[in-house]
Amino acid sequence: MIHLTIQGIEVEVAEGTTVLEAARKAGIRIPTLCYHPDLKPFGSCGLCVCKQVGSAKIIRACSTPAAEGMNIITHDQDLYNVRRTILELTMSTHPSSCLLCTRNNKCELQKLAIEYGVREQPFEVRLAEDKKDRSTGAVVLDPEKCIKCGRCVQVCQELQGVYALEFIGRGDHTTMSPAAKLPLNESPCIKCGQCITHCPVGAIYEQDQTNDLMHAIADPEKVVAVQMAPSVRVAIGEEFGLKPGEITTKKLYTALRRLGIDYVFDTNFGADLTIMEEGYELIDRIKNGGVMPQLTSCCPGWVAYVEEYYPELLDNLSSAKSPMMMQGAITKTYWAEKAGIDKKNVYSVAIMPCTAKKAEIRRDGEHAASSGEWDVDLVLTTRELARLIASRGLDFKNLPETEADSPIGEYTGAGTIFGVTGGVMEAAIRTAYFGITGKELADPEIKLVRGLDEVKRGEVDVDGKKVRVAVVHGMANAKALLDQIKEDKKAGRPSDVDFVEIMACRGGCIAGGGQPYGTDDEVRKERSEGLYEDDEKSVKRCSHQNPSIQKLYADYLGEPLSEKAHHLLHTEYKETPIYKG
């Protein structure tokens, strides 16, 4: 431990703590724009400048380690003036059209400008001339609003290992854009949206499609059916003053109905269905000598990554579609038939925590239309739905609770934990154990796959057989494991793991690119705890125990991996060039 003084307050912190972190421990907030707790300190914005008593040197608090005996001044008139000037300079390269921006009232630059009383623009305004890039249909780049903090580049390269964005140019001419200023859709972008959640302003945002939903609701020919992902229910409340992790499932059902939705279902049902197909696929591979290890396929960002960077492992990837796509296929076939509705009139909508889901609904071509129509017509992120709820004057916190519609709204605890890293693995183990042994797990909670460790490995005893599992979240963290699997496969030797879950975003879907802004590890933990609480409260905690799933197989699909199930619920993969231009 080391001891220092910050703004007259004595602080004790662990060695390696930065001045910025020490100040926060002392209850002092130093302003920042380029800093984010997920990223290595970059020091580009200069707002965190501080003085050290006895030294003429100005330090940057975000990247300066605290040292024994330091006496730091974080706020005085000189520092105020410096920070205000930095903000004025930053705003001279940023448009002032806040009312038209998706980050209005949630913009870090806007908040600091208010705090520092910036009401005029003393410097010449110099806006970037590059046009908006809407090429992906999911993630939009707006260079005019970029403040060159570098967060998007850092998260894309260091956290995700994708390298779709980079610094181009030098000095005042530096820009953040895809390599060679290609359209984003021609870059390695996996549409995960982590650049969006880490951008402090509105320079990167999701393609807003809220009006598409409202037009569909207003169309008398359309029957609008909505599903919502597991992690939406523990995050959307933050947009209305609730704590991260607070379970809002039944309020959400009510909100969707009051927006004019005809039928409200739950993607957790699709998650239970995914486990039946993916879990029995794993059993089949183990028993019949299939390609091992099996890699999960629920995350579209991860699927895009493996298609680009590891095409040698595509036959390791489970052929099971994601819960969203399975739910969409079942909505337009099984449910539409039972309801007596022509599937051509069913408008299938998904509320997702993920911008990559906007691209996923068209990535499979005919496999996205296994029902004969597009299985999912529209995806809105958690943030889009929150804006829609607010625009319709709904008092979300005080909405009454209602239930989902049957029969594809019922879910088990296994379905709800899909939203957190390790949840797919845990749910699959619960059902795979039953499929292999015919017995239920005595304790359905598989603690070894829980938590925010970047790579979790362990063994699960299944009736005397050790099933070796690994869980990875944050795309860059998968590289070492995937390289080893690839090398083992090339050498013709067995891998040291049997089943691998990979999620593109740190924490899993609870921190997806479409979730509320302000996500850090504390928020990730709180949202995760909400999903685990939902699991614990469930009467049935294993996917194969879901009565509606059992009836679906009995009346329609036959059994897991049947020909009909394979047609509706499985897909194929193809190698994709990293650069597509």
Secondary structure, DSSP 8 states (H G I E B T S, - for coil): -EEEEETTEEEEE-TT-BHHHHHHHTT-----SS--TTS-----S-TTEEEETT---EEETTT-B--TT-EEE--SHHHHHHHHHHHHHHHTTS---GGGSTTTTS-HHHHHHHHTT--S--S---------B-TTSSEEE-GGG-----HHHHIIIIIS----EEEES-GGG-EEEEGGG--GGGTT-----HHHHH-SSSSEEE---HHHHHHHHH-TT-EEEEEE-GGGGGTGGGGGT--TT---HHHHHHHHHHTT-SEE--HHHHHHHHHHHHHHHHHHHHHHT-SSSEE----HHHHHHHHHH-GGGTTTB--B--HHHHHHHHIIIIIHHHHT--GGGEEEEEEES-SHHHHHHHHTGGGGGTTSS-S--EEEEHHHHHHHHHHTT--GGG-------SSTT---HHHHGGGSTTHHHHHHHHHHHHHHHSS--S----GGG-SS-SEEEEEEEETTEEEEEEEEESGGGGHHHHHHHHHHHHHT---S-SEEEEESSTTSGGG-TTS-S---HHHHHHHHHHHHHHHHH-S--SGGG-HHHHHHIIIII-STT-HHHHHHHB-------SS--
